[in-house]
Amino acid sequence: MLKLSKKRKAPESVTEALAAEVNAVESDVAAGEVSDKKPERRIGVAPKTTAAPKKKKPTPVQKEHKVINSLVGNLSHALEEDVSQIDEMLEDKGQPREYHDREKRPAKYRFFLILGLVVFWLAIVGALSVIQTVRELAFDISNQTALKEEFERFLFPVVVNDPPGFTEAENLPPSIIISSAIWHIILMGDTSNYNRDFGTMVIPENDVEAAVRGIFGSGFEIRHGSIDNIVITFIYESENKSYTVPENPAFFTFSPKVTEISNTGETYRLMVDYIAPTPQQIAGIEYEIHPVKTMVYTVNRSRDGTKVLQSIESIRLNREHDEFIYF
């Protein structure tokens, strides 16, 4: 480090030391006080105790060389200083040493930082994916339930007649076709404009035909006639071209319960359980449902919701192997 005279204050930094030294030398040169008696001021070199021999008074050129040599010596000493000493000095003065800590920071810290960010990002993506999957699953379940209920309403007027299996609607007995259409009007149609008398109402023939087309489609002949069975009676009056039917039927045979749905495009294949009415059901008491039988219905459902019954398959359950057998 620089060796200072008693009259000068110790510099606080290397730069200040250099500046003080230059000023001191220039002051000595300007005042002509540089003498041969004083030892040469160099950094890191102890002054000699023996007096130097008398020499002639230095010339101006010699004075300039002396100033230059002093500056060079101070710069050399500054360049040779250890960085750790500067760090210690900065710590003593409370100054930050971020530049030095940044150099000492191990590369593994940066690696773990990047790894942590990647794991955090993947966790967010995974959480969003799980939420989306749960939402889609909930939507599928709710949508499947709504679709089952929609098909049950459509099939109720048919199931209540307990039709046989068929592949073409024209092969069904006319009584099944007409009865299904009338049940559709009673359960789901607008009957506010029909004439009523003693618990019965009169349905025009045209409305019955429209209901037939809405269930079974077109392409076959509709044959009208009265329907009389142990469950209910629909009387056809050819003169008025109308049907006289009970306003509120009190009894029906079966109600549908759609248990499975599969589709290819607009063609839906439905597994339908036939549920018979029970005293518990009439009383509104919960009970374990046991289907009387199961049938497979094929229904075409277009995008606008229009549905047409295409076929019915009869099946029975092989309880030994828990599988269905079609016949």
Residue pairs with C-beta under 8 A, 6 or more apart in sequence:
1 43
1 77
2 11
2 17
2 21
2 43
2 74
2 77
3 41
3 43
3 46
3 47
4 10
4 11
4 20
8 20
8 24
11 17
11 19
11 20
13 89
14 78
14 81
17 74
17 78
18 71
18 74
18 75
18 78
21 41
21 70
21 71
21 74
22 67
22 70
22 71
22 74
24 41
25 41
25 66
25 67
25 70
25 71
26 67
27 33
28 34
29 63
29 64
29 66
29 67
34 58
34 63
34 66
36 52
36 53
36 54
36 55
36 58
37 51
37 52
39 47
39 48
39 52
40 66
40 69
41 70
41 73
42 69
42 70
42 73
43 73
43 74
43 76
43 77
44 73
44 77
58 66
83 100
87 97
87 100
90 96
90 97
91 97
144 261
147 261
148 258
148 261
150 305
151 256
151 258
151 261
151 268
151 270
151 297
151 299
151 307
152 255
152 256
152 257
152 258
153 188
154 215
154 299
154 307
154 309
155 256
155 258
155 270
155 272
155 297
155 299
155 309
156 183
156 187
156 255
156 256
157 180
157 181
157 182
157 183
157 184
157 187
157 188
157 215
158 180
158 215
158 309
159 254
159 255
159 256
159 272
159 274
160 180
160 183
160 252
160 253
160 254
160 255
161 176
161 179
161 180
161 183
161 253
162 253
162 254
162 274
163 172
163 176
163 180
163 312
164 172
164 176
164 312
164 314
165 295
165 311
165 312
165 313
165 314
166 172
166 311
166 312
167 311
168 220
168 311
169 177
169 216
169 217
169 219
169 220
169 309
170 219
170 220
170 221
172 216
174 222
174 223
174 224
174 225
175 225
175 227
177 212
177 216
177 222
178 208
178 212
178 222
178 223
178 224
178 225
178 227
178 234
179 227
179 234
180 211
180 212
180 215
180 216
181 208
181 209
181 211
181 212
181 214
181 215
182 203
182 208
182 211
182 227
182 234
182 243
182 245
184 211
184 214
184 215
185 191
185 203
185 207
185 208
185 211
186 245
186 246
186 249
189 207
189 211
191 201
191 203
191 247
194 201
194 202
194 203
195 201
195 202
196 202
196 247
199 246
199 247
199 248
200 244
200 245
200 246
200 247
201 244
201 245
201 247
202 240
202 242
202 243
202 244
203 242
203 243
203 244
203 245
204 241
204 242
205 224
205 241
205 242
205 243
206 241
208 224
208 243
209 222
212 222
215 308
215 309
216 308
216 309
217 308
217 309
217 310
224 236
224 238
225 236
226 233
226 234
226 235
226 236
227 233
227 234
227 236
228 234
231 251
231 252
231 253
232 246
232 249
232 251
233 246
234 243
234 244
234 245
235 243
235 244
235 245
236 242
236 243
237 243
237 244
251 277
252 277
253 276
253 277
254 274
254 275
254 276
254 292
255 274
255 275
255 277
256 272
256 273
256 274
256 275
257 272
257 273
257 274
257 275
257 289
257 291
258 270
258 271
258 272
258 273
259 271
259 272
259 273
259 294
260 270
260 271
261 268
261 269
261 270
261 271
262 268
262 269
263 269
263 301
266 300
266 301
266 302
266 303
267 298
267 299
267 300
267 310
268 298
268 299
268 300
268 301
269 296
269 297
269 298
270 296
270 297
270 298
270 299
271 294
271 296
272 294
272 295
272 296
272 297
273 289
273 291
273 293
273 294
274 291
274 292
274 293
274 294
274 295
275 289
275 291
275 292
276 292
278 287
280 286
280 287
281 287
293 316
294 315
294 317
294 324
295 312
295 313
295 314
295 315
296 312
296 313
296 315
296 326
297 309
297 311
297 312
297 313
298 309
298 310
298 311
298 312
298 313
299 307
299 308
299 309
299 310
300 307
300 308
300 310
301 307
313 326
314 326
314 327
315 324
315 325
315 326
315 327
316 324
316 325
316 327
317 323
317 324
317 325
318 324
318 325
